Amino acid sequence: REALATLALPEQLRRYLRRLLPRERQAARALRPMMAQLAGVPMPAQWLYDMAAHRDAELAAVQSVIEDQGTTLRLVAEPGPAGEEALRLARAGAALYGLPVDTLVPNRLLPPDPADPWLAALAAQQHKSLDAWRGAGTPASALRPVRHLGRDPHGPDDLARLDTEAEGGGLAVETAAPAGAGRRDDPWRVEDRLAEDGLLVWCLALPGVAKSELHLVRRDDELVLTVGPFRRIVPLPSVLRRCTVAGAALADGVLRVRFTPDAALWPRSD
């Protein structure tokens, strides 16, 4: 949970900077003394805008790496009831933040048929969960099961051993695009159903999300989305800013938010 929140931090901090120190205010620097007198409070000094611009550039550099086509996530979980729930939440959080998951590493797997009855029951539970992960639409090429060493791994030799013994060709996975290939495409899309239903539908892929843990609210030109412990404030696509929310529905791992054009803002066709 903390790792996903950290990956989302650059986008959030840049948004806070833009709200605290809008660039429009900096453009009015010549009017700052007069505005300070009218408002009765001192206006931000130029050094504050310069510092904000510097921090924004640093955050933008980090964000560009996170959003690069060659950047993907690898989730590690121990098969079992607790691991299943943690994996579901992690996948939902990654989808909310637009982070693609390329590999799932089932960790600390016991042999399928140990002689010890207690270990046999635990192994059966693990492999039952692993079969469920395989049946949940996870491609076989995306699974890299790692067996239990019988102890905690310690040092580079143990890590190298885990890599060489992992099923599916080791833990190294080639990404679909090389690093620095540019920003990946937005997985969320707008469907134009104006001709059929008079609607625009924003389709947000959120696999693994339950309706009970999903909350959304529109705030001006933003959509505030909460999925379990994760929260993201997303700017609306420009075409949807001139619309009103007509409803939303979650089905088959996709949240569909329906918008109707606002007659006061939408261009007339006659």
LUMZATOR-227995 format. One record per residue (C-alpha): x, y, z; residue number from 1. Coordinates in Angstrom, 2 decimals, padded with zeros to 5 digits, always signed. Layout:
         u         v         w   num
         X         Y         Z   NUM
...
! end
This chain:
         u         v         w   num
   +000.00   +000.00   +000.00     1
   +002.74   +002.46   +000.97     2
   +004.74   +001.67   -002.18     3
   +001.78   +002.46   -004.45     4
   +001.05   +005.67   -002.56     5
   +004.69   +006.70   -002.98     6
   +004.54   +006.11   -006.74     7
   +001.46   +008.36   -006.90     8
   +003.11   +011.11   -004.84     9
   +004.79   +013.15   -007.64    10
   +001.46   +013.66   -009.43    11
   -000.26   +014.66   -006.19    12
   +002.46   +017.07   -005.09    13
   +002.50   +018.78   -008.49    14
   -001.24   +019.26   -008.23    15
   -000.87   +020.82   -004.78    16
   +001.80   +023.19   -006.08    17
   -000.44   +024.31   -008.94    18
   -003.29   +024.99   -006.55    19
   -001.16   +026.87   -004.02    20
   +000.75   +028.94   -006.56    21
   -001.14   +029.12   -009.86    22
   +000.96   +030.29   -012.76    23
   -001.66   +032.92   -013.55    24
   -000.72   +034.76   -010.37    25
   +002.92   +034.86   -011.37    26
   +001.99   +036.49   -014.67    27
   +000.57   +039.44   -012.73    28
   +003.84   +040.25   -010.94    29
   +003.68   +043.91   -012.06    30
   +000.37   +044.30   -010.26    31
   +001.53   +042.56   -007.10    32
   +002.13   +045.71   -004.97    33
   -001.27   +047.11   -005.88    34
   -002.99   +043.76   -005.29    35
   -001.30   +043.48   -001.90    36
   -002.70   +046.88   -000.90    37
   -006.19   +045.99   -002.11    38
   -006.21   +042.58   -000.46    39
   -004.59   +043.80   +002.73    40
   -002.22   +040.82   +002.83    41
   +001.26   +040.41   +001.34    42
   +001.39   +038.59   -001.99    43
   +003.83   +035.71   -002.52    44
   +007.31   +036.89   -003.40    45
   +009.01   +035.98   -006.67    46
   +011.47   +033.63   -004.96    47
   +008.54   +031.50   -003.86    48
   +007.36   +031.09   -007.44    49
   +010.91   +030.30   -008.54    50
   +011.27   +027.64   -005.86    51
   +007.88   +026.13   -006.77    52
   +008.90   +025.99   -010.44    53
   +012.16   +024.27   -009.49    54
   +010.38   +021.68   -007.34    55
   +007.77   +021.14   -010.03    56
   +010.49   +020.41   -012.57    57
   +012.07   +017.86   -010.22    58
   +008.72   +016.18   -009.57    59
   +007.94   +016.19   -013.30    60
   +011.18   +014.32   -013.97    61
   +010.23   +011.63   -011.45    62
   +006.69   +011.47   -012.80    63
   +007.97   +011.02   -016.35    64
   +009.89   +007.92   -015.25    65
   +006.83   +006.47   -013.51    66
   +004.61   +007.13   -016.55    67
   +007.16   +005.93   -019.10    68
   +006.16   +003.09   -021.42    69
   +009.08   +001.03   -020.15    70
   +008.05   +001.30   -016.49    71
   +005.96   -001.55   -015.11    72
   +005.15   -003.05   -011.72    73
   +005.95   -006.47   -010.33    74
   +003.76   -007.71   -007.50    75
   +005.07   -010.23   -004.98    76
   +002.60   -012.10   -002.77    77
   +002.49   -015.33   -000.83    78
   -000.42   -017.51   -002.02    79
   -003.13   -017.82   +000.61    80
   -006.20   -015.94   +001.88    81
   -004.24   -012.93   +003.16    82
   -002.10   -012.82   +000.03    83
   -005.16   -012.96   -002.22    84
   -006.73   -009.93   -000.56    85
   -003.46   -007.99   -000.56    86
   -002.96   -008.83   -004.23    87
   -006.49   -007.75   -005.14    88
   -006.05   -004.40   -003.40    89
   -002.63   -003.88   -004.96    90
   -003.99   -004.54   -008.44    91
   -006.89   -002.17   -007.81    92
   -004.56   +000.54   -006.54    93
   -002.21   +000.11   -009.48    94
   -005.13   +000.42   -011.91    95
   -006.37   +003.54   -010.12    96
   -002.97   +005.20   -010.50    97
   -002.54   +003.98   -014.09    98
   +000.41   +001.71   -013.28    99
   +000.64   -001.44   -015.44   100
   +001.47   -004.74   -013.74   101
   +003.59   -007.03   -015.92   102
   +004.54   -009.83   -013.52   103
   +003.08   -011.62   -010.52   104
   +005.54   -013.45   -008.27   105
   +003.91   -016.07   -006.02   106
   +006.49   -016.23   -003.26   107
   +007.60   -018.86   -000.71   108
   +005.85   -021.79   -002.40   109
   +006.08   -025.14   -000.64   110
   +006.53   -028.38   -002.59   111
   +003.17   -029.72   -003.80   112
   +003.28   -033.00   -001.81   113
   +005.36   -032.68   +001.38   114
   +005.47   -035.69   +003.69   115
   +004.61   -033.71   +006.81   116
   +000.78   -033.52   +007.23   117
   +000.88   -029.93   +008.55   118
   +003.02   -028.77   +005.64   119
   +000.82   -030.74   +003.23   120
   -002.27   -028.77   +004.32   121
   -000.42   -025.47   +003.95   122
   +000.97   -026.48   +000.56   123
   -002.50   -027.46   -000.63   124
   -003.82   -024.05   +000.42   125
   -000.99   -022.30   -001.41   126
   -001.45   -024.22   -004.64   127
   -005.22   -023.74   -004.50   128
   -004.65   -019.98   -004.39   129
   -002.10   -020.25   -007.17   130
   -004.61   -022.09   -009.36   131
   -007.14   -019.33   -008.63   132
   -004.61   -016.70   -009.72   133
   -004.05   -018.59   -012.95   134
   -007.79   -018.80   -013.52   135
   -008.35   -015.10   -012.84   136
   -007.06   -014.03   -016.22   137
   -003.38   -013.83   -015.32   138
   -001.36   -014.97   -018.35   139
   +000.97   -017.88   -017.67   140
   +003.87   -015.80   -018.98   141
   +003.19   -013.20   -016.26   142
   +003.56   -015.71   -013.41   143
   +006.97   -016.34   -011.87   144
   +006.46   -018.73   -008.92   145
   +009.33   -018.84   -006.44   146
   +009.74   -021.80   -004.11   147
   +010.41   -021.63   -000.39   148
   +014.09   -022.00   +000.50   149
   +013.25   -023.44   +003.91   150
   +014.59   -020.25   +005.48   151
   +014.64   -016.54   +004.83   152
   +016.88   -015.60   +001.88   153
   +020.09   -013.93   +002.92   154
   +022.63   -012.27   +000.67   155
   +023.13   -012.11   -003.10   156
   +023.73   -015.85   -003.47   157
   +020.26   -016.69   -002.17   158
   +018.69   -014.03   -004.36   159
   +020.50   -015.39   -007.41   160
   +019.31   -018.88   -006.50   161
   +015.71   -017.68   -006.31   162
   +016.09   -016.08   -009.72   163
   +017.51   -019.16   -011.42   164
   +014.98   -021.52   -009.82   165
   +011.90   -019.38   -010.49   166
   +009.43   -020.96   -012.88   167
   +008.78   -019.35   -016.23   168
   +012.37   -018.42   -017.06   169
   +013.53   -016.51   -014.01   170
   +012.50   -013.20   -012.50   171
   +013.89   -010.99   -015.25   172
   +011.09   -009.89   -017.58   173
   +011.46   -007.88   -020.75   174
   +009.11   -004.91   -020.92   175
   +007.02   -004.17   -023.98   176
   +008.87   -000.90   -024.54   177
   +012.40   +000.21   -023.66   178
   +012.99   +002.78   -020.96   179
   +012.71   +006.33   -022.27   180
   +010.24   +005.37   -025.01   181
   +007.89   +008.14   -023.95   182
   +004.75   +008.44   -021.89   183
   +002.42   +005.47   -022.13   184
   -001.11   +005.90   -023.43   185
   -003.89   +006.67   -020.98   186
   -005.81   +003.40   -020.38   187
   -008.99   +005.36   -019.58   188
   -011.03   +006.40   -022.60   189
   -014.13   +008.42   -023.45   190
   -016.87   +006.72   -025.47   191
   -018.96   +008.98   -027.67   192
   -022.59   +007.87   -027.42   193
   -024.12   +011.25   -028.15   194
   -025.87   +010.06   -031.30   195
   -027.39   +006.97   -029.65   196
   -028.07   +008.01   -026.06   197
   -027.04   +011.65   -025.76   198
   -024.18   +010.59   -023.49   199
   -020.43   +010.65   -023.20   200
   -019.11   +007.74   -021.14   201
   -015.76   +007.82   -019.38   202
   -014.52   +004.23   -019.08   203
   -012.09   +003.68   -016.21   204
   -010.54   +000.22   -015.99   205
   -010.47   -000.79   -012.31   206
   -010.05   -004.58   -012.17   207
   -010.65   -006.24   -008.83   208
   -012.53   -003.30   -007.32   209
   -015.66   -004.01   -005.27   210
   -018.59   -001.61   -005.38   211
   -018.58   -001.30   -001.60   212
   -015.06   +000.17   -001.56   213
   -015.50   +002.53   -004.51   214
   -016.44   +006.16   -004.00   215
   -016.39   +008.99   -006.51   216
   -017.41   +012.62   -006.53   217
   -017.02   +015.38   -009.06   218
   -015.37   +018.56   -007.81   219
   -015.29   +021.34   -010.40   220
   -013.17   +020.00   -013.28   221
   -011.85   +017.02   -011.33   222
   -013.06   +013.58   -010.34   223
   -012.14   +012.40   -006.85   224
   -011.82   +008.61   -006.87   225
   -011.40   +006.46   -003.78   226
   -010.73   +002.73   -004.01   227
   -010.34   +001.15   -000.59   228
   -007.28   +002.79   +000.98   229
   -006.25   +004.53   -002.25   230
   -007.36   +007.95   -003.46   231
   -006.69   +009.86   -006.65   232
   -007.87   +013.22   -007.94   233
   -008.08   +013.09   -011.72   234
   -008.62   +016.06   -014.05   235
   -011.57   +015.55   -016.35   236
   -010.88   +015.31   -020.08   237
   -011.62   +018.68   -021.67   238
   -014.76   +017.47   -023.44   239
   -016.29   +016.29   -020.14   240
   -015.74   +019.58   -018.34   241
   -018.71   +021.00   -020.26   242
   -020.95   +018.16   -019.10   243
   -022.84   +017.13   -016.00   244
   -022.57   +013.71   -014.37   245
   -025.61   +011.56   -015.15   246
   -024.59   +008.44   -013.24   247
   -021.99   +005.72   -012.90   248
   -021.85   +001.93   -012.87   249
   -019.15   -000.63   -012.13   250
   -019.27   -003.85   -014.15   251
   -016.67   -006.35   -015.36   252
   -013.85   -004.38   -013.78   253
   -014.70   -001.14   -015.60   254
   -016.20   +001.96   -014.01   255
   -018.37   +003.78   -016.54   256
   -019.18   +007.36   -015.62   257
   -021.97   +008.84   -017.75   258
   -021.97   +012.52   -018.71   259
   -024.62   +014.61   -020.44   260
   -023.71   +017.84   -022.25   261
   -024.51   +021.00   -020.32   262
   -026.74   +023.05   -022.63   263
   -025.32   +026.28   -021.21   264
   -021.75   +025.30   -022.10   265
   -022.13   +022.96   -025.07   266
   -021.94   +024.52   -028.55   267
   -025.27   +024.56   -030.34   268
   -025.50   +022.58   -033.57   269
   -028.11   +024.73   -035.31   270
! end
